[in-house]
Amino acid sequence: MAVQLRQFRSASSAALDTRWKKITGFFGNDDFYLYVCGIVLSIQIPFWSGGLLFMFLDYYNWPRWTRKYKLQPGTHEPVDLNRLKETIKVVLINQWSVSVPILIFSYFLKKITNTMPVFHELPSLQRFFIDFLIFIIVDEIGLYYVHRLMHHPKLYARVHKKHHEWPAPIAITFVYSTRMEFILNMIPVVLGPMLTNPHLFTLWAWYAFVHLRGLKNHSGYDIPGLTSSEEHNYHHMMSNACFSRSPVLDWLHGTDKGFRAYMARKELEKKG
């Protein structure tokens, strides 16, 4: 059995390496296209695929059975088309006039500092998961404190208030923000990769994950089988609680007390 398992792993690894070489070959094995264009695609494809799906649900309210998973029933049924157009415009500006120039700058910085990610051979599963775990921990800690900072009275109106124009968020509002907030939100996301300098594939997977997670957390739906979006939905409703992606730091700092009381009331209403 152990021999068969090793053979399966070896065959799977060889098949994945062959597929990866085809992908890198598609980009001409050019590190500029692999790094800049590859990361852009790893963001744009999942973000707009998921974003368009949720926009369809919110605008057409179909299929009807999805309504039972709405966290704020009665909102965006349908979503206001003019607000949606304005939101799409802001998102595209952030993605293309802020994110892409920063990405190009980071490429040349990596070339100068000789820290370009390895891309010829796929990373081991162990290295992939260790890097990913570090990214999640660093992002969680960084996001909590950056987010709380943006709620400071001296920063909120100029930096973060725009994001809270949607008290009942829709998926693509994940990137609906001022340019300053967009840049600040990037810091926790890129800090982990800066610390570990991961394989390029790991970087692609991380950015895809971040954007799919952001869509889910802002979707306004409690999607079965996935972690709950209740915390961030409550944050948009109340603005002064649930600053992190997971409940750990909110529990540690006591910024989830209102949320826990809110969930207790919801449970009582269900039973009643």
C-alpha positions as CSV (number, residue, x, y, z in Angstrom):
1,M,0.0,0.0,0.0
2,A,2.8,2.4,0.9
3,V,4.6,1.6,-2.3
4,Q,1.4,2.3,-4.3
5,L,0.9,5.6,-2.5
6,R,4.5,6.7,-3.3
7,Q,4.0,5.7,-6.9
8,F,0.7,7.7,-7.1
9,R,2.3,10.8,-5.5
10,S,5.3,10.5,-7.9
11,A,3.0,10.2,-11.0
12,S,0.8,13.1,-9.8
13,S,3.8,15.3,-9.2
14,A,5.2,14.6,-12.6
15,A,1.8,15.3,-14.2
16,L,1.5,18.6,-12.4
17,D,5.0,19.6,-13.2
18,T,4.3,18.9,-16.9
19,R,1.1,21.0,-16.7
20,W,3.0,23.8,-15.0
21,K,5.7,23.8,-17.6
22,K,3.1,24.3,-20.3
23,I,1.7,27.3,-18.4
24,T,5.1,28.9,-18.0
25,G,5.8,28.1,-21.7
26,F,2.6,29.9,-22.6
27,F,4.1,33.0,-21.0
28,G,7.3,32.4,-22.9
29,N,9.1,31.6,-19.6
30,D,9.4,35.4,-19.3
31,D,9.4,36.4,-15.6
32,F,7.8,39.8,-16.4
33,Y,4.7,38.2,-18.0
34,L,4.6,35.4,-15.4
35,Y,4.9,37.8,-12.4
36,V,2.9,40.8,-13.6
37,C,0.4,39.3,-16.1
38,G,0.1,36.1,-14.1
39,I,-0.8,37.9,-10.8
40,V,-3.2,40.2,-12.7
41,L,-5.0,37.1,-14.1
42,S,-5.0,35.3,-10.8
43,I,-6.9,38.3,-9.4
44,Q,-9.1,39.3,-12.3
45,I,-10.4,35.9,-13.3
46,P,-11.7,34.7,-9.8
47,F,-12.8,38.2,-8.8
48,W,-15.0,39.0,-11.8
49,S,-16.2,35.4,-12.2
50,G,-17.5,35.4,-8.7
51,G,-18.4,39.0,-8.8
52,L,-20.6,38.6,-11.9
53,L,-22.3,35.6,-10.3
54,F,-23.3,37.5,-7.2
55,M,-24.3,40.6,-9.3
56,F,-26.6,38.3,-11.3
57,L,-28.2,36.9,-8.0
58,D,-28.7,40.4,-6.6
59,Y,-30.1,42.0,-9.7
60,Y,-32.4,39.3,-11.0
61,N,-33.1,37.7,-7.6
62,W,-32.9,34.3,-9.2
63,P,-32.9,31.5,-8.4
64,R,-35.4,32.4,-5.7
65,W,-34.1,29.7,-3.2
66,T,-30.9,31.7,-2.8
67,R,-32.9,34.4,-0.9
68,K,-33.0,32.1,2.2
69,Y,-29.3,32.6,2.6
70,K,-29.4,36.4,2.6
71,L,-28.0,37.9,5.8
72,Q,-30.1,41.1,5.5
73,P,-33.3,39.9,3.8
74,G,-35.1,42.5,1.8
75,T,-32.0,44.4,0.8
76,H,-30.9,44.6,-2.9
77,E,-34.0,42.9,-4.2
78,P,-33.0,44.0,-6.8
79,V,-29.8,45.9,-6.3
80,D,-29.9,49.5,-7.5
81,L,-28.4,49.6,-11.0
82,N,-27.0,53.1,-10.8
83,R,-25.2,52.3,-7.5
84,L,-23.9,49.1,-9.0
85,K,-22.5,50.9,-12.1
86,E,-20.7,53.5,-9.8
87,T,-19.3,50.6,-7.7
88,I,-18.0,48.8,-10.7
89,K,-16.3,52.0,-11.9
90,V,-14.6,52.5,-8.5
91,V,-13.5,48.9,-8.4
92,L,-12.0,49.0,-11.9
93,I,-10.1,52.3,-11.1
94,N,-8.6,50.7,-7.9
95,Q,-7.7,47.5,-9.8
96,W,-6.1,49.1,-12.8
97,S,-4.8,52.5,-11.9
98,V,-3.6,51.6,-8.4
99,S,-2.9,47.8,-8.2
100,V,-1.3,47.3,-11.6
101,P,1.3,50.2,-11.3
102,I,2.2,48.9,-7.8
103,L,2.6,45.4,-9.2
104,I,4.9,46.6,-12.0
105,F,7.0,48.6,-9.5
106,S,7.3,45.5,-7.3
107,Y,8.5,43.5,-10.3
108,F,11.4,45.9,-11.0
109,L,12.2,46.1,-7.2
110,K,12.4,42.3,-7.1
111,K,14.7,42.3,-10.1
112,I,17.0,44.9,-8.5
113,T,17.0,43.0,-5.2
114,N,17.3,39.6,-6.8
115,T,14.2,38.3,-5.0
116,M,12.1,37.2,-8.0
117,P,10.0,34.2,-7.1
118,V,11.1,30.8,-8.3
119,F,8.9,29.5,-11.1
120,H,10.7,26.7,-12.9
121,E,9.7,23.8,-10.6
122,L,6.5,23.6,-8.5
123,P,7.0,23.9,-4.7
124,S,6.5,20.8,-2.5
125,L,3.1,20.5,-0.9
126,Q,4.8,21.1,2.5
127,R,6.4,24.4,1.4
128,F,3.1,25.4,-0.2
129,F,1.0,24.9,2.9
130,I,3.6,26.4,5.3
131,D,3.8,29.6,3.1
132,F,0.0,29.7,2.9
133,L,-0.4,29.4,6.7
134,I,2.1,32.2,7.3
135,F,0.2,34.4,4.8
136,I,-3.1,33.8,6.6
137,I,-1.6,34.5,10.0
138,V,0.2,37.7,9.0
139,D,-2.8,38.9,7.0
140,E,-5.2,38.3,9.9
141,I,-3.0,40.2,12.4
142,G,-2.2,43.0,10.0
143,L,-5.7,43.5,8.7
144,Y,-7.2,43.8,12.2
145,Y,-4.9,46.7,13.2
146,V,-5.0,48.4,9.8
147,H,-8.8,48.2,9.8
148,R,-9.1,49.6,13.4
149,L,-6.7,52.4,12.4
150,M,-9.0,53.3,9.5
151,H,-11.9,53.6,11.9
152,H,-10.0,56.3,13.9
153,P,-12.0,59.6,13.8
154,K,-9.1,61.4,12.1
155,L,-8.9,58.8,9.3
156,Y,-12.4,57.4,8.9
157,A,-14.1,60.2,6.8
158,R,-11.2,60.6,4.4
159,V,-10.1,57.0,4.1
160,H,-12.7,54.4,5.1
161,K,-16.2,55.9,5.0
162,K,-16.6,55.3,1.3
163,H,-16.4,51.5,1.9
164,H,-19.3,51.9,4.4
165,E,-21.6,53.5,1.9
166,W,-22.9,49.9,1.6
167,P,-24.4,49.0,5.1
168,A,-25.7,45.9,3.3
169,P,-22.6,45.0,1.2
170,I,-22.6,43.1,-2.1
171,A,-19.7,41.0,-3.2
172,I,-17.7,43.4,-5.3
173,T,-17.7,46.1,-2.6
174,F,-14.7,44.2,-1.3
175,V,-12.7,46.5,-3.5
176,Y,-15.0,49.5,-3.3
177,S,-13.0,52.1,-1.4
178,T,-10.8,55.2,-1.6
179,R,-7.4,54.7,-3.2
180,M,-5.7,55.3,0.1
181,E,-7.8,52.5,1.8
182,F,-7.1,50.2,-1.2
183,I,-3.3,50.7,-0.7
184,L,-3.6,50.2,3.1
185,N,-5.6,47.0,2.7
186,M,-2.9,45.7,0.4
187,I,-0.2,45.9,3.1
188,P,-1.4,42.8,5.2
189,V,-2.0,40.8,2.0
190,V,1.5,41.4,0.6
191,L,3.5,41.3,3.9
192,G,3.4,37.5,4.2
193,P,4.8,36.9,0.7
194,M,7.4,39.6,1.3
195,L,8.6,37.6,4.4
196,T,8.8,34.2,2.7
197,N,9.4,35.0,-1.0
198,P,7.2,32.1,-2.1
199,H,7.1,30.2,-5.4
200,L,5.2,32.0,-8.1
201,F,2.4,29.4,-8.1
202,T,1.9,30.0,-4.4
203,L,1.7,33.7,-5.0
204,W,-1.0,33.2,-7.7
205,A,-3.0,30.9,-5.5
206,W,-2.8,33.4,-2.5
207,Y,-4.1,36.3,-4.5
208,A,-6.9,34.2,-6.0
209,F,-7.8,33.0,-2.5
210,V,-7.7,36.6,-1.0
211,H,-10.2,37.9,-3.7
212,L,-12.5,34.9,-3.5
213,R,-12.6,35.2,0.3
214,G,-13.3,39.0,0.0
215,L,-16.2,38.3,-2.4
216,K,-17.6,35.8,0.0
217,N,-17.2,38.0,3.1
218,H,-19.0,40.9,1.3
219,S,-21.5,38.9,-0.6
220,G,-24.3,39.4,1.9
221,Y,-25.0,35.6,1.8
222,D,-24.3,32.9,4.4
223,I,-23.1,30.3,2.0
224,P,-23.5,26.7,3.2
225,G,-20.2,24.8,3.6
226,L,-18.1,27.9,3.9
227,T,-17.0,30.0,6.9
228,S,-19.7,32.4,8.0
229,S,-19.9,36.0,6.6
230,E,-22.0,37.1,9.6
231,E,-19.1,38.9,11.3
232,H,-18.3,41.2,8.4
233,N,-21.9,41.7,7.5
234,Y,-22.4,42.9,11.1
235,H,-19.4,45.2,10.7
236,H,-21.0,46.9,7.7
237,M,-24.3,47.2,9.7
238,M,-22.8,48.7,12.8
239,S,-19.4,49.9,11.7
240,N,-17.8,49.7,15.2
241,A,-17.2,45.9,15.7
242,C,-15.8,42.8,14.0
243,F,-12.6,44.3,12.4
244,S,-10.9,41.0,11.6
245,R,-11.5,38.2,9.1
246,S,-11.6,35.5,11.9
247,P,-13.1,35.9,15.4
248,V,-9.8,35.5,17.3
249,L,-8.5,39.1,17.5
250,D,-12.0,40.5,17.9
251,W,-12.6,38.2,20.9
252,L,-9.1,39.1,22.3
253,H,-9.8,42.8,22.1
254,G,-13.5,42.6,23.0
255,T,-14.6,44.1,19.7
256,D,-17.1,41.3,19.1
257,K,-19.4,41.8,22.2
258,G,-22.1,43.5,20.2
259,F,-21.9,40.9,17.5
260,R,-22.3,38.0,20.0
261,A,-25.4,39.7,21.5
262,Y,-26.8,40.3,18.0
263,M,-26.3,36.5,17.1
264,A,-27.9,35.5,20.4
265,R,-31.0,37.6,19.5
266,K,-31.1,36.0,16.1
267,E,-31.1,32.6,17.6
268,L,-33.9,33.5,20.0
269,E,-36.0,34.9,17.1
270,K,-35.5,31.6,15.2
271,K,-36.7,29.6,18.2
272,G,-39.6,31.9,18.8
